[in-house]
Amino acid sequence: MEQLADIKKIKYISISEMIELLKSLFGIGPKVSYKELVQNGAIILDVRTKGEFQGGHIRGSVNVPLANLNGHLSKMKKNKPVITCCASGSRSASAKSILKSNGFEEVYNGGSWVSLQNKIRLQ
């Protein structure tokens, strides 16, 4: 009976909703010039742990671990572009979702910090 109750709790979504969810999670979407965003004042938000950040990071980035993000939202400007990054892109996708759901207007998932750093340098 418990399994039947759990099945009834499943939320079904359409294929298009699933595709958009996956795109959002993995930062897939229209081509973005991260270099241009940074040149125009975007904040690079690194959501890795303090230890990970100390091991290497993008110069000028701000470190707010994902676990602490909700406590720092009031200190951030909602109308300024934010590029999230982490080690692989998973936590940065979660951070993007949190920021968007809290009224941040322009948020981009930059993926891994190393990849983002290369994109900023090469674009």
C-alpha positions as CSV (number, residue, x, y, z in Angstrom):
1,M,0.0,0.0,0.0
2,E,2.9,2.4,0.8
3,Q,4.2,2.0,-2.8
4,L,0.9,2.8,-4.2
5,A,0.7,6.0,-2.1
6,D,4.2,7.0,-3.3
7,I,3.2,6.5,-7.0
8,K,0.2,8.8,-6.5
9,K,2.6,11.6,-5.4
10,I,4.6,11.5,-8.7
11,K,4.2,14.7,-10.6
12,Y,4.0,14.2,-14.4
13,I,5.4,16.8,-16.7
14,S,5.3,17.1,-20.5
15,I,8.2,16.3,-22.7
16,S,8.8,20.0,-23.5
17,E,8.8,20.8,-19.8
18,M,11.4,18.0,-19.3
19,I,13.6,19.4,-22.1
20,E,13.5,22.9,-20.6
21,L,14.3,21.5,-17.2
22,L,17.3,19.6,-18.6
23,K,18.5,22.7,-20.5
24,S,18.2,24.8,-17.4
25,L,20.0,22.2,-15.3
26,F,22.9,21.9,-17.7
27,G,23.0,25.5,-18.8
28,I,22.1,24.7,-22.4
29,G,20.4,27.5,-24.2
30,P,21.1,30.5,-26.5
31,K,24.7,31.4,-27.0
32,V,25.9,33.8,-24.3
33,S,29.0,35.9,-24.4
34,Y,30.3,35.5,-20.8
35,K,33.2,37.8,-21.6
36,E,30.8,40.6,-22.6
37,L,28.6,40.0,-19.6
38,V,31.7,40.4,-17.3
39,Q,32.9,43.5,-19.1
40,N,29.5,45.0,-18.6
41,G,29.6,44.4,-14.8
42,A,28.1,40.9,-14.3
43,I,28.8,39.2,-11.0
44,I,30.5,35.8,-11.1
45,L,29.0,33.8,-8.2
46,D,31.1,30.8,-7.3
47,V,28.9,28.4,-5.2
48,R,31.6,25.9,-4.3
49,T,32.7,25.4,-0.7
50,K,35.3,27.8,0.8
51,G,38.0,25.1,0.6
52,E,37.3,24.5,-3.1
53,F,37.3,28.2,-3.8
54,Q,40.6,28.6,-2.1
55,G,42.1,25.9,-4.3
56,G,41.5,28.1,-7.4
57,H,38.9,30.5,-8.7
58,I,38.2,33.1,-11.3
59,R,39.7,36.5,-10.3
60,G,37.0,38.8,-9.1
61,S,34.5,36.1,-8.5
62,V,32.4,36.1,-5.3
63,N,32.3,32.9,-3.2
64,V,29.0,32.0,-1.6
65,P,28.7,28.3,-1.0
66,L,25.4,26.9,-2.3
67,A,24.4,25.8,1.2
68,N,24.6,29.5,2.3
69,L,23.1,31.2,-0.7
70,N,19.6,31.8,0.7
71,G,21.2,33.7,3.6
72,H,23.0,36.1,1.2
73,L,20.2,36.9,-1.3
74,S,19.4,40.2,0.5
75,K,23.0,41.4,0.0
76,M,22.8,40.9,-3.8
77,K,21.4,43.3,-6.4
78,K,18.5,41.7,-8.3
79,N,18.9,43.9,-11.3
80,K,22.6,43.1,-12.0
81,P,23.5,40.1,-14.2
82,V,24.8,37.1,-12.3
83,I,26.9,34.2,-13.7
84,T,26.9,31.1,-11.4
85,C,29.7,28.6,-11.5
86,C,31.0,25.6,-9.4
87,A,33.1,22.6,-10.0
88,S,30.9,20.8,-12.6
89,G,27.8,22.9,-13.3
90,S,25.4,21.0,-11.1
91,R,25.5,23.3,-8.1
92,S,25.6,26.4,-10.3
93,A,22.4,25.2,-12.0
94,S,20.8,24.9,-8.6
95,A,22.1,28.4,-7.7
96,K,20.6,29.8,-10.9
97,S,17.3,28.2,-10.0
98,I,17.3,29.7,-6.5
99,L,18.3,33.2,-7.8
100,K,15.6,33.1,-10.5
101,S,12.9,32.0,-8.1
102,N,13.9,34.9,-5.8
103,G,13.4,37.6,-8.4
104,F,16.9,37.9,-9.9
105,E,16.3,39.1,-13.4
106,E,19.3,38.0,-15.4
107,V,21.1,34.8,-14.3
108,Y,23.3,32.5,-16.3
109,N,24.7,29.1,-15.4
110,G,28.4,29.4,-16.4
111,G,29.0,25.7,-15.5
112,S,32.4,24.7,-14.1
113,W,34.6,27.6,-13.0
114,V,37.5,26.4,-15.2
115,S,35.3,26.2,-18.3
116,L,33.8,29.6,-17.5
117,Q,37.3,31.1,-17.0
118,N,38.3,29.8,-20.5
119,K,35.1,31.2,-22.1
120,I,35.8,34.6,-20.6
121,R,39.4,34.6,-21.8
122,L,38.7,33.2,-25.3
123,Q,35.4,34.9,-26.4
